[in-house]
Amino acid sequence: MNLLTDAWIPIQHQGNYQKIGLQQLLCGETDGELCLPRDDMELACLQLLCAIAQVLFTPKDKKELGRLVQQPLTPEIYAEVCKDKLDWFDLNHPQTPFMQIRGVDAKEPTPMEKLLAGVADGTNKAFVNPPGLGEALCGGCVAVSLFNVANNSPSMGGGFKGSLRGSTPITVLIKGKDLRQTLWLNVLTEETAESVMPWYQKTKNQRPNYLDRVNAGEKIPASSIGLVRGLLWQPSHFELLPVENNAICSCCGCEEPVYRGFKKAKFNYTVEGIWPHPLSSRTFTVKKGEKEEKFPSFTSTAPTWTHLSKLVVDQLEDTQNGQQAAPVLQQARKLIAADKIHLIVGGYRNNKATVLERRHEFFSLAQGWAEHGLVIHKITQGGLAYRSALHKALYLFAVGVKDKVHGSGVNLCNPVEANYYQQTENLLHQTFACVNFAAPDSTLQALNRKLKAVVLDLFEQATKPYRQEPKMLKALALARRSLHKSLNELEPEGAKT
Ligand SMILES: [Zn+2]
């Protein structure tokens, strides 16, 4: 099964499902959207396709990338760019199988489900996954799983190394008009690559680490890892068991040759520093003169929009802490600044090796997004500030003020906060998609009015059952005073009551 020549990409077009080859996709012979039953696998499949596109063809500059976005490749050019890379993408290659190492020494084979993030690692999995998922996987689904485990999901734990981005990074991709465009919009030009990794030129001919292996115990500076090597980085030693006869793939449901297990072995090395992954933003803080960088991840149940500023907006003025958008977005600011942009955002939320939640969402940002990052920041901050006002009031209702007001002992913070996020999610999405970035004031005011109404309504609803409790009246009055004070502080100057 070779990812460059076989038909493994599951797509849906006008109600028809089929698997197509990369050539059909890049040469514009077939159109459609990716289609896999698991949303995280679909996202990983897209990431893998973008990585392959980057490996096959790194455009020189904006102009060349623009041409790729507009015009499909010819089959001759496709064959030409694949020629030297066929050995990199063959799942069953005798020496250098895709994202695997030959000769992995393991006593017992590991069942396939271990390659599907979140299937075999937790307690309430029946809730997230249908039973039987991951018993047998076809070549395409295995390739996507290997790539997903190497890039997005927590490591297997117990001494297995995690991805270059840490355990569960948030991934951001740009969505184009169709799948082919989406692939190219997430490919870096040489120009962009040089600006985000100054070592790009001298490392651009490196091969993946499953071809040119890392030595055990090696210390590897992130700044020695080239673009292609980093995109296909395999942190662990895995080897698939030989492919078997046709069976139903428990991920995509197609009847194809399947894999039923793999071998895995611990392998230790250290990557020093942070590798600037094209699809991830980074935040930084300076501690004792040392810059510490991190990839944002979903650490709570707060919805994805609360992270949007971190994902899209650069804040580099403050030398102590700040953030920088993903390299693909830095590039898009020059490439599609004049248009609306559509983003795909996803990732896992974990507790160590256990996946608690997975996300795969879409955001649109109105035209003007590229120059007016501050507006995105303000919208996000506004949404969070109204949540805080509500939280603070309900917290006071629960605990009161020491020696002065006796708290009610009823903590409504978490359920009401969940309601707040639920009731405001569409509103926030709409605001990002429709705001006039050049003159945002009226939109911001309207947003604040609506958020305020939601907060007041939720507060009244939540505390209603306790209004008749004499012992709680003081706590309720305290909470209400706090809420009105906070809401008043959120009004723009001049409008305060
Ligand atoms: Zn499959």
Residues whose N, C-alpha, C, O or C-beta is under 5 A from the ligand:
A	BS01	ZN	C138 C141 C249 C251 C252 G253
